Amino acid sequence: MLMTAFILLSILVFLLLIGNYVMNQRYLKKKTSQTMRPEVWNEIENEMNAALARRNKFKITLEQVQQKSHRELADNGEDQNL
């Protein structure tokens, strides 16, 4: 009787381990966007959009400064080829 209970318990534990392994493999195959809560994913997208806007603003400002610098050099009669 005790041996039968031990065998059944061992089989049950083995099946639970296999089930856990299969569930983990399915989870690992999912994309990040599928496993995150929607509000967290939206927050990440908002941060990415804000960072992109800051990057674009920085590039525009940098181009304006470079153009101003080139004009000042041209006004002073210096070579524009830096």
BABAVO-931902 format. One record per atom (N, C-alpha, C, O, CB): residue number from 0; residue in three letters; atom name; x, y, z. Coordinates in steps of 0.1 Angstrom, whole numbers. Glycine has a CB too. Layout:
BEGIN
+-----+------+------+-------+-------+-------+
!  nr ! rest ! atom !    px !    py !    pz !
+-----+------+------+-------+-------+-------+
! NUM !  ALA !   CA !     X !     Y !     Z !
...
+-----+------+------+-------+-------+-------+
//
This chain:
BEGIN
+-----+------+------+-------+-------+-------+
!  nr ! rest ! atom !    px !    py !    pz !
+-----+------+------+-------+-------+-------+
!   0 !  MET !    N !     8 !   -12 !     0 !
!   0 !  MET !   CA !     0 !     0 !     0 !
!   0 !  MET !    C !     9 !    13 !     0 !
!   0 !  MET !    O !     6 !    22 !    -8 !
!   0 !  MET !   CB !    -9 !     0 !    12 !
!   1 !  LEU !    N !    19 !    13 !     9 !
!   1 !  LEU !   CA !    28 !    24 !    10 !
!   1 !  LEU !    C !    36 !    26 !    -3 !
!   1 !  LEU !    O !    38 !    37 !    -8 !
!   1 !  LEU !   CB !    37 !    23 !    22 !
!   2 !  MET !    N !    40 !    14 !    -9 !
!   2 !  MET !   CA !    47 !    15 !   -21 !
!   2 !  MET !    C !    39 !    20 !   -33 !
!   2 !  MET !    O !    44 !    28 !   -41 !
!   2 !  MET !   CB !    53 !     1 !   -25 !
!   3 !  THR !    N !    26 !    17 !   -33 !
!   3 !  THR !   CA !    17 !    21 !   -44 !
!   3 !  THR !    C !    15 !    37 !   -42 !
!   3 !  THR !    O !    15 !    44 !   -52 !
!   3 !  THR !   CB !     3 !    14 !   -43 !
!   4 !  ALA !    N !    13 !    41 !   -30 !
!   4 !  ALA !   CA !    12 !    56 !   -28 !
!   4 !  ALA !    C !    24 !    63 !   -32 !
!   4 !  ALA !    O !    23 !    74 !   -38 !
!   4 !  ALA !   CB !     8 !    59 !   -13 !
!   5 !  PHE !    N !    36 !    58 !   -29 !
!   5 !  PHE !   CA !    48 !    64 !   -33 !
!   5 !  PHE !    C !    50 !    64 !   -48 !
!   5 !  PHE !    O !    54 !    75 !   -54 !
!   5 !  PHE !   CB !    60 !    56 !   -27 !
!   6 !  ILE !    N !    46 !    54 !   -55 !
!   6 !  ILE !   CA !    47 !    53 !   -70 !
!   6 !  ILE !    C !    37 !    64 !   -76 !
!   6 !  ILE !    O !    41 !    71 !   -85 !
!   6 !  ILE !   CB !    44 !    39 !   -75 !
!   7 !  LEU !    N !    25 !    64 !   -71 !
!   7 !  LEU !   CA !    15 !    74 !   -76 !
!   7 !  LEU !    C !    20 !    88 !   -73 !
!   7 !  LEU !    O !    18 !    97 !   -82 !
!   7 !  LEU !   CB !     1 !    71 !   -69 !
!   8 !  LEU !    N !    25 !    91 !   -62 !
!   8 !  LEU !   CA !    30 !   104 !   -58 !
!   8 !  LEU !    C !    42 !   108 !   -68 !
!   8 !  LEU !    O !    43 !   119 !   -72 !
!   8 !  LEU !   CB !    35 !   105 !   -44 !
!   9 !  SER !    N !    51 !    98 !   -70 !
!   9 !  SER !   CA !    62 !   100 !   -79 !
!   9 !  SER !    C !    57 !   104 !   -93 !
!   9 !  SER !    O !    63 !   113 !  -100 !
!   9 !  SER !   CB !    71 !    88 !   -79 !
!  10 !  ILE !    N !    48 !    96 !   -98 !
!  10 !  ILE !   CA !    42 !    99 !  -111 !
!  10 !  ILE !    C !    36 !   113 !  -112 !
!  10 !  ILE !    O !    38 !   120 !  -122 !
!  10 !  ILE !   CB !    32 !    88 !  -115 !
!  11 !  LEU !    N !    28 !   116 !  -102 !
!  11 !  LEU !   CA !    22 !   129 !  -101 !
!  11 !  LEU !    C !    32 !   141 !  -101 !
!  11 !  LEU !    O !    31 !   150 !  -109 !
!  11 !  LEU !   CB !    13 !   130 !   -89 !
!  12 !  VAL !    N !    43 !   139 !   -93 !
!  12 !  VAL !   CA !    53 !   149 !   -93 !
!  12 !  VAL !    C !    60 !   150 !  -107 !
!  12 !  VAL !    O !    63 !   161 !  -112 !
!  12 !  VAL !   CB !    64 !   146 !   -82 !
!  13 !  PHE !    N !    63 !   139 !  -113 !
!  13 !  PHE !   CA !    69 !   139 !  -126 !
!  13 !  PHE !    C !    60 !   146 !  -136 !
!  13 !  PHE !    O !    65 !   153 !  -145 !
!  13 !  PHE !   CB !    72 !   124 !  -130 !
!  14 !  LEU !    N !    47 !   143 !  -136 !
!  14 !  LEU !   CA !    38 !   150 !  -146 !
!  14 !  LEU !    C !    37 !   165 !  -143 !
!  14 !  LEU !    O !    36 !   172 !  -153 !
!  14 !  LEU !   CB !    24 !   143 !  -145 !
!  15 !  LEU !    N !    38 !   169 !  -131 !
!  15 !  LEU !   CA !    38 !   183 !  -127 !
!  15 !  LEU !    C !    50 !   190 !  -133 !
!  15 !  LEU !    O !    50 !   201 !  -138 !
!  15 !  LEU !   CB !    36 !   185 !  -112 !
!  16 !  LEU !    N !    62 !   183 !  -131 !
!  16 !  LEU !   CA !    74 !   189 !  -136 !
!  16 !  LEU !    C !    74 !   190 !  -152 !
!  16 !  LEU !    O !    79 !   200 !  -157 !
!  16 !  LEU !   CB !    86 !   180 !  -132 !
!  17 !  ILE !    N !    68 !   180 !  -158 !
!  17 !  ILE !   CA !    67 !   181 !  -173 !
!  17 !  ILE !    C !    58 !   192 !  -177 !
!  17 !  ILE !    O !    61 !   200 !  -186 !
!  17 !  ILE !   CB !    62 !   167 !  -179 !
!  18 !  GLY !    N !    47 !   193 !  -170 !
!  18 !  GLY !   CA !    37 !   204 !  -173 !
!  18 !  GLY !    C !    43 !   218 !  -171 !
!  18 !  GLY !    O !    42 !   227 !  -179 !
!  18 !  GLY !   CB !    25 !   203 !  -164 !
!  19 !  ASN !    N !    51 !   219 !  -160 !
!  19 !  ASN !   CA !    58 !   232 !  -157 !
!  19 !  ASN !    C !    68 !   235 !  -168 !
!  19 !  ASN !    O !    69 !   247 !  -172 !
!  19 !  ASN !   CB !    65 !   231 !  -143 !
!  20 !  TYR !    N !    75 !   225 !  -173 !
!  20 !  TYR !   CA !    85 !   227 !  -183 !
!  20 !  TYR !    C !    78 !   232 !  -196 !
!  20 !  TYR !    O !    83 !   241 !  -203 !
!  20 !  TYR !   CB !    93 !   214 !  -186 !
!  21 !  VAL !    N !    67 !   226 !  -200 !
!  21 !  VAL !   CA !    60 !   229 !  -212 !
!  21 !  VAL !    C !    55 !   243 !  -211 !
!  21 !  VAL !    O !    56 !   251 !  -221 !
!  21 !  VAL !   CB !    49 !   219 !  -215 !
!  22 !  MET !    N !    49 !   247 !  -199 !
!  22 !  MET !   CA !    44 !   261 !  -198 !
!  22 !  MET !    C !    56 !   271 !  -199 !
!  22 !  MET !    O !    54 !   282 !  -205 !
!  22 !  MET !   CB !    37 !   262 !  -184 !
!  23 !  ASN !    N !    67 !   268 !  -193 !
!  23 !  ASN !   CA !    78 !   277 !  -194 !
!  23 !  ASN !    C !    83 !   279 !  -208 !
!  23 !  ASN !    O !    87 !   290 !  -212 !
!  23 !  ASN !   CB !    90 !   272 !  -185 !
!  24 !  GLN !    N !    84 !   268 !  -216 !
!  24 !  GLN !   CA !    88 !   269 !  -229 !
!  24 !  GLN !    C !    78 !   277 !  -238 !
!  24 !  GLN !    O !    83 !   285 !  -246 !
!  24 !  GLN !   CB !    89 !   255 !  -236 !
!  25 !  ARG !    N !    66 !   276 !  -235 !
!  25 !  ARG !   CA !    56 !   284 !  -243 !
!  25 !  ARG !    C !    58 !   299 !  -239 !
!  25 !  ARG !    O !    57 !   308 !  -247 !
!  25 !  ARG !   CB !    41 !   280 !  -239 !
!  26 !  TYR !    N !    60 !   302 !  -226 !
!  26 !  TYR !   CA !    62 !   316 !  -221 !
!  26 !  TYR !    C !    74 !   322 !  -228 !
!  26 !  TYR !    O !    74 !   333 !  -232 !
!  26 !  TYR !   CB !    63 !   316 !  -206 !
!  27 !  LEU !    N !    85 !   314 !  -228 !
!  27 !  LEU !   CA !    98 !   319 !  -234 !
!  27 !  LEU !    C !    97 !   322 !  -249 !
!  27 !  LEU !    O !   104 !   330 !  -254 !
!  27 !  LEU !   CB !   109 !   309 !  -231 !
!  28 !  LYS !    N !    88 !   315 !  -256 !
!  28 !  LYS !   CA !    86 !   318 !  -270 !
!  28 !  LYS !    C !    78 !   330 !  -274 !
!  28 !  LYS !    O !    78 !   334 !  -285 !
!  28 !  LYS !   CB !    80 !   305 !  -277 !
!  29 !  LYS !    N !    71 !   335 !  -264 !
!  29 !  LYS !   CA !    63 !   347 !  -266 !
!  29 !  LYS !    C !    71 !   360 !  -268 !
!  29 !  LYS !    O !    82 !   360 !  -263 !
!  29 !  LYS !   CB !    52 !   349 !  -255 !
!  30 !  LYS !    N !    65 !   369 !  -275 !
!  30 !  LYS !   CA !    72 !   382 !  -276 !
!  30 !  LYS !    C !    70 !   390 !  -263 !
!  30 !  LYS !    O !    61 !   387 !  -255 !
!  30 !  LYS !   CB !    66 !   390 !  -288 !
!  31 !  THR !    N !    79 !   399 !  -261 !
!  31 !  THR !   CA !    78 !   408 !  -249 !
!  31 !  THR !    C !    65 !   415 !  -248 !
!  31 !  THR !    O !    59 !   416 !  -237 !
!  31 !  THR !   CB !    90 !   418 !  -248 !
!  32 !  SER !    N !    60 !   420 !  -259 !
!  32 !  SER !   CA !    48 !   427 !  -259 !
!  32 !  SER !    C !    36 !   419 !  -255 !
!  32 !  SER !    O !    26 !   424 !  -250 !
!  32 !  SER !   CB !    45 !   434 !  -272 !
!  33 !  GLN !    N !    37 !   406 !  -257 !
!  33 !  GLN !   CA !    26 !   397 !  -254 !
!  33 !  GLN !    C !    26 !   393 !  -239 !
!  33 !  GLN !    O !    15 !   389 !  -234 !
!  33 !  GLN !   CB !    27 !   384 !  -262 !
!  34 !  THR !    N !    37 !   394 !  -233 !
!  34 !  THR !   CA !    38 !   390 !  -219 !
!  34 !  THR !    C !    36 !   401 !  -209 !
!  34 !  THR !    O !    34 !   399 !  -197 !
!  34 !  THR !   CB !    51 !   383 !  -216 !
!  35 !  MET !    N !    37 !   414 !  -214 !
!  35 !  MET !   CA !    36 !   425 !  -205 !
!  35 !  MET !    C !    22 !   429 !  -203 !
!  35 !  MET !    O !    13 !   427 !  -212 !
!  35 !  MET !   CB !    44 !   437 !  -210 !
!  36 !  ARG !    N !    19 !   436 !  -192 !
!  36 !  ARG !   CA !     6 !   442 !  -190 !
!  36 !  ARG !    C !     5 !   453 !  -200 !
!  36 !  ARG !    O !    15 !   460 !  -202 !
!  36 !  ARG !   CB !     4 !   446 !  -175 !
!  37 !  PRO !    N !    -7 !   456 !  -205 !
!  37 !  PRO !   CA !    -9 !   467 !  -215 !
!  37 !  PRO !    C !    -5 !   480 !  -210 !
!  37 !  PRO !    O !     1 !   488 !  -218 !
!  37 !  PRO !   CB !   -23 !   467 !  -220 !
!  38 !  GLU !    N !    -7 !   483 !  -197 !
!  38 !  GLU !   CA !    -4 !   497 !  -192 !
!  38 !  GLU !    C !    11 !   499 !  -192 !
!  38 !  GLU !    O !    16 !   510 !  -194 !
!  38 !  GLU !   CB !   -10 !   499 !  -179 !
!  39 !  VAL !    N !    18 !   488 !  -189 !
!  39 !  VAL !   CA !    33 !   489 !  -188 !
!  39 !  VAL !    C !    39 !   490 !  -202 !
!  39 !  VAL !    O !    48 !   498 !  -205 !
!  39 !  VAL !   CB !    39 !   476 !  -182 !
!  40 !  TRP !    N !    33 !   483 !  -212 !
!  40 !  TRP !   CA !    38 !   484 !  -226 !
!  40 !  TRP !    C !    35 !   498 !  -231 !
!  40 !  TRP !    O !    43 !   504 !  -238 !
!  40 !  TRP !   CB !    31 !   474 !  -235 !
!  41 !  ASN !    N !    23 !   504 !  -228 !
!  41 !  ASN !   CA !    20 !   517 !  -232 !
!  41 !  ASN !    C !    30 !   528 !  -226 !
!  41 !  ASN !    O !    34 !   537 !  -233 !
!  41 !  ASN !   CB !     5 !   521 !  -228 !
!  42 !  GLU !    N !    33 !   526 !  -214 !
!  42 !  GLU !   CA !    43 !   535 !  -207 !
!  42 !  GLU !    C !    56 !   534 !  -214 !
!  42 !  GLU !    O !    63 !   544 !  -216 !
!  42 !  GLU !   CB !    44 !   531 !  -192 !
!  43 !  ILE !    N !    61 !   522 !  -218 !
!  43 !  ILE !   CA !    73 !   521 !  -225 !
!  43 !  ILE !    C !    73 !   527 !  -239 !
!  43 !  ILE !    O !    82 !   534 !  -243 !
!  43 !  ILE !   CB !    77 !   506 !  -227 !
!  44 !  GLU !    N !    62 !   526 !  -246 !
!  44 !  GLU !   CA !    60 !   532 !  -259 !
!  44 !  GLU !    C !    60 !   547 !  -257 !
!  44 !  GLU !    O !    66 !   554 !  -266 !
!  44 !  GLU !   CB !    47 !   528 !  -266 !
!  45 !  ASN !    N !    54 !   553 !  -247 !
!  45 !  ASN !   CA !    54 !   567 !  -245 !
!  45 !  ASN !    C !    68 !   572 !  -242 !
!  45 !  ASN !    O !    72 !   583 !  -247 !
!  45 !  ASN !   CB !    44 !   571 !  -233 !
!  46 !  GLU !    N !    75 !   565 !  -234 !
!  46 !  GLU !   CA !    89 !   569 !  -231 !
!  46 !  GLU !    C !    98 !   568 !  -244 !
!  46 !  GLU !    O !   106 !   577 !  -246 !
!  46 !  GLU !   CB !    95 !   560 !  -220 !
!  47 !  MET !    N !    96 !   558 !  -252 !
!  47 !  MET !   CA !   103 !   557 !  -265 !
!  47 !  MET !    C !   100 !   569 !  -274 !
!  47 !  MET !    O !   109 !   575 !  -280 !
!  47 !  MET !   CB !   100 !   544 !  -272 !
!  48 !  ASN !    N !    87 !   573 !  -275 !
!  48 !  ASN !   CA !    83 !   584 !  -283 !
!  48 !  ASN !    C !    89 !   597 !  -278 !
!  48 !  ASN !    O !    93 !   605 !  -286 !
!  48 !  ASN !   CB !    68 !   585 !  -284 !
!  49 !  ALA !    N !    89 !   599 !  -265 !
!  49 !  ALA !   CA !    94 !   611 !  -259 !
!  49 !  ALA !    C !   109 !   612 !  -262 !
!  49 !  ALA !    O !   114 !   622 !  -264 !
!  49 !  ALA !   CB !    91 !   611 !  -244 !
!  50 !  ALA !    N !   116 !   600 !  -261 !
!  50 !  ALA !   CA !   131 !   600 !  -263 !
!  50 !  ALA !    C !   133 !   604 !  -278 !
!  50 !  ALA !    O !   143 !   611 !  -281 !
!  50 !  ALA !   CB !   137 !   587 !  -260 !
!  51 !  LEU !    N !   125 !   598 !  -287 !
!  51 !  LEU !   CA !   127 !   601 !  -301 !
!  51 !  LEU !    C !   124 !   616 !  -304 !
!  51 !  LEU !    O !   131 !   622 !  -312 !
!  51 !  LEU !   CB !   117 !   593 !  -309 !
!  52 !  ALA !    N !   114 !   622 !  -297 !
!  52 !  ALA !   CA !   112 !   636 !  -299 !
!  52 !  ALA !    C !   124 !   645 !  -294 !
!  52 !  ALA !    O !   127 !   654 !  -300 !
!  52 !  ALA !   CB !    99 !   640 !  -292 !
!  53 !  ARG !    N !   129 !   641 !  -282 !
!  53 !  ARG !   CA !   141 !   648 !  -277 !
!  53 !  ARG !    C !   153 !   647 !  -286 !
!  53 !  ARG !    O !   160 !   656 !  -289 !
!  53 !  ARG !   CB !   145 !   643 !  -263 !
!  54 !  ARG !    N !   154 !   635 !  -292 !
!  54 !  ARG !   CA !   166 !   633 !  -301 !
!  54 !  ARG !    C !   164 !   641 !  -314 !
!  54 !  ARG !    O !   174 !   648 !  -318 !
!  54 !  ARG !   CB !   166 !   618 !  -306 !
!  55 !  ASN !    N !   152 !   642 !  -319 !
!  55 !  ASN !   CA !   149 !   650 !  -331 !
!  55 !  ASN !    C !   152 !   665 !  -328 !
!  55 !  ASN !    O !   157 !   672 !  -336 !
!  55 !  ASN !   CB !   135 !   648 !  -336 !
!  56 !  LYS !    N !   147 !   669 !  -316 !
!  56 !  LYS !   CA !   149 !   683 !  -312 !
!  56 !  LYS !    C !   164 !   687 !  -311 !
!  56 !  LYS !    O !   168 !   697 !  -315 !
!  56 !  LYS !   CB !   141 !   686 !  -299 !
!  57 !  PHE !    N !   171 !   677 !  -305 !
!  57 !  PHE !   CA !   186 !   679 !  -304 !
!  57 !  PHE !    C !   192 !   680 !  -317 !
!  57 !  PHE !    O !   201 !   689 !  -319 !
!  57 !  PHE !   CB !   192 !   668 !  -296 !
!  58 !  LYS !    N !   189 !   671 !  -327 !
!  58 !  LYS !   CA !   195 !   672 !  -340 !
!  58 !  LYS !    C !   192 !   685 !  -347 !
!  58 !  LYS !    O !   201 !   690 !  -354 !
!  58 !  LYS !   CB !   189 !   660 !  -348 !
!  59 !  ILE !    N !   179 !   690 !  -346 !
!  59 !  ILE !   CA !   176 !   703 !  -352 !
!  59 !  ILE !    C !   184 !   714 !  -346 !
!  59 !  ILE !    O !   189 !   722 !  -353 !
!  59 !  ILE !   CB !   161 !   706 !  -351 !
!  60 !  THR !    N !   185 !   714 !  -333 !
!  60 !  THR !   CA !   193 !   724 !  -326 !
!  60 !  THR !    C !   208 !   724 !  -330 !
!  60 !  THR !    O !   214 !   734 !  -333 !
!  60 !  THR !   CB !   192 !   723 !  -311 !
!  61 !  LEU !    N !   213 !   712 !  -331 !
!  61 !  LEU !   CA !   227 !   710 !  -335 !
!  61 !  LEU !    C !   229 !   715 !  -349 !
!  61 !  LEU !    O !   239 !   721 !  -352 !
!  61 !  LEU !   CB !   231 !   695 !  -334 !
!  62 !  GLU !    N !   220 !   712 !  -358 !
!  62 !  GLU !   CA !   221 !   717 !  -372 !
!  62 !  GLU !    C !   221 !   732 !  -373 !
!  62 !  GLU !    O !   228 !   738 !  -380 !
!  62 !  GLU !   CB !   210 !   711 !  -381 !
!  63 !  GLN !    N !   212 !   738 !  -365 !
!  63 !  GLN !   CA !   211 !   753 !  -364 !
!  63 !  GLN !    C !   224 !   759 !  -359 !
!  63 !  GLN !    O !   229 !   769 !  -365 !
!  63 !  GLN !   CB !   199 !   757 !  -356 !
!  64 !  VAL !    N !   230 !   753 !  -349 !
!  64 !  VAL !   CA !   242 !   758 !  -344 !
!  64 !  VAL !    C !   254 !   757 !  -354 !
!  64 !  VAL !    O !   262 !   766 !  -356 !
!  64 !  VAL !   CB !   246 !   751 !  -331 !
!  65 !  GLN !    N !   254 !   745 !  -361 !
!  65 !  GLN !   CA !   264 !   743 !  -371 !
!  65 !  GLN !    C !   263 !   753 !  -382 !
!  65 !  GLN !    O !   273 !   759 !  -387 !
!  65 !  GLN !   CB !   264 !   729 !  -377 !
!  66 !  GLN !    N !   250 !   756 !  -387 !
!  66 !  GLN !   CA !   248 !   766 !  -397 !
!  66 !  GLN !    C !   252 !   780 !  -393 !
!  66 !  GLN !    O !   258 !   787 !  -400 !
!  66 !  GLN !   CB !   233 !   766 !  -402 !
!  67 !  LYS !    N !   249 !   783 !  -381 !
!  67 !  LYS !   CA !   253 !   796 !  -375 !
!  67 !  LYS !    C !   268 !   797 !  -374 !
!  67 !  LYS !    O !   273 !   808 !  -378 !
!  67 !  LYS !   CB !   246 !   798 !  -361 !
!  68 !  SER !    N !   274 !   787 !  -370 !
!  68 !  SER !   CA !   289 !   787 !  -369 !
!  68 !  SER !    C !   295 !   788 !  -383 !
!  68 !  SER !    O !   305 !   796 !  -385 !
!  68 !  SER !   CB !   294 !   774 !  -363 !
!  69 !  HIS !    N !   290 !   782 !  -393 !
!  69 !  HIS !   CA !   295 !   783 !  -407 !
!  69 !  HIS !    C !   293 !   797 !  -412 !
!  69 !  HIS !    O !   302 !   802 !  -419 !
!  69 !  HIS !   CB !   289 !   773 !  -416 !
!  70 !  ARG !    N !   282 !   803 !  -409 !
!  70 !  ARG !   CA !   279 !   817 !  -414 !
!  70 !  ARG !    C !   289 !   826 !  -407 !
!  70 !  ARG !    O !   294 !   836 !  -414 !
!  70 !  ARG !   CB !   265 !   821 !  -411 !
!  71 !  GLU !    N !   291 !   825 !  -394 !
!  71 !  GLU !   CA !   300 !   834 !  -387 !
!  71 !  GLU !    C !   314 !   832 !  -393 !
!  71 !  GLU !    O !   322 !   842 !  -394 !
!  71 !  GLU !   CB !   300 !   831 !  -372 !
!  72 !  LEU !    N !   318 !   820 !  -396 !
!  72 !  LEU !   CA !   332 !   818 !  -402 !
!  72 !  LEU !    C !   332 !   825 !  -416 !
!  72 !  LEU !    O !   343 !   831 !  -419 !
!  72 !  LEU !   CB !   335 !   803 !  -403 !
!  73 !  ALA !    N !   322 !   823 !  -423 !
!  73 !  ALA !   CA !   322 !   829 !  -437 !
!  73 !  ALA !    C !   322 !   845 !  -436 !
!  73 !  ALA !    O !   329 !   851 !  -444 !
!  73 !  ALA !   CB !   309 !   825 !  -445 !
!  74 !  ASP !    N !   315 !   850 !  -426 !
!  74 !  ASP !   CA !   315 !   865 !  -424 !
!  74 !  ASP !    C !   329 !   870 !  -420 !
!  74 !  ASP !    O !   332 !   881 !  -423 !
!  74 !  ASP !   CB !   304 !   869 !  -413 !
!  75 !  ASN !    N !   336 !   862 !  -413 !
!  75 !  ASN !   CA !   349 !   865 !  -408 !
!  75 !  ASN !    C !   360 !   863 !  -419 !
!  75 !  ASN !    O !   372 !   866 !  -417 !
!  75 !  ASN !   CB !   353 !   858 !  -395 !
!  76 !  GLY !    N !   356 !   857 !  -430 !
!  76 !  GLY !   CA !   365 !   854 !  -441 !
!  76 !  GLY !    C !   373 !   842 !  -439 !
!  76 !  GLY !    O !   384 !   840 !  -446 !
!  76 !  GLY !   CB !   374 !   866 !  -443 !
!  77 !  GLU !    N !   370 !   833 !  -430 !
!  77 !  GLU !   CA !   377 !   821 !  -427 !
!  77 !  GLU !    C !   372 !   810 !  -436 !
!  77 !  GLU !    O !   361 !   811 !  -442 !
!  77 !  GLU !   CB !   376 !   817 !  -412 !
!  78 !  ASP !    N !   380 !   799 !  -438 !
!  78 !  ASP !   CA !   377 !   788 !  -446 !
!  78 !  ASP !    C !   365 !   780 !  -440 !
!  78 !  ASP !    O !   365 !   778 !  -428 !
!  78 !  ASP !   CB !   389 !   779 !  -448 !
!  79 !  GLN !    N !   355 !   777 !  -448 !
!  79 !  GLN !   CA !   344 !   769 !  -443 !
!  79 !  GLN !    C !   346 !   754 !  -442 !
!  79 !  GLN !    O !   338 !   747 !  -435 !
!  79 !  GLN !   CB !   332 !   772 !  -452 !
!  80 !  ASN !    N !   356 !   750 !  -448 !
!  80 !  ASN !   CA !   359 !   735 !  -447 !
!  80 !  ASN !    C !   366 !   732 !  -434 !
!  80 !  ASN !    O !   378 !   733 !  -433 !
!  80 !  ASN !   CB !   368 !   731 !  -460 !
!  81 !  LEU !    N !   358 !   727 !  -425 !
!  81 !  LEU !   CA !   364 !   723 !  -412 !
!  81 !  LEU !    C !   368 !   709 !  -412 !
!  81 !  LEU !    O !   373 !   704 !  -402 !
!  81 !  LEU !   CB !   354 !   726 !  -401 !
+-----+------+------+-------+-------+-------+
//
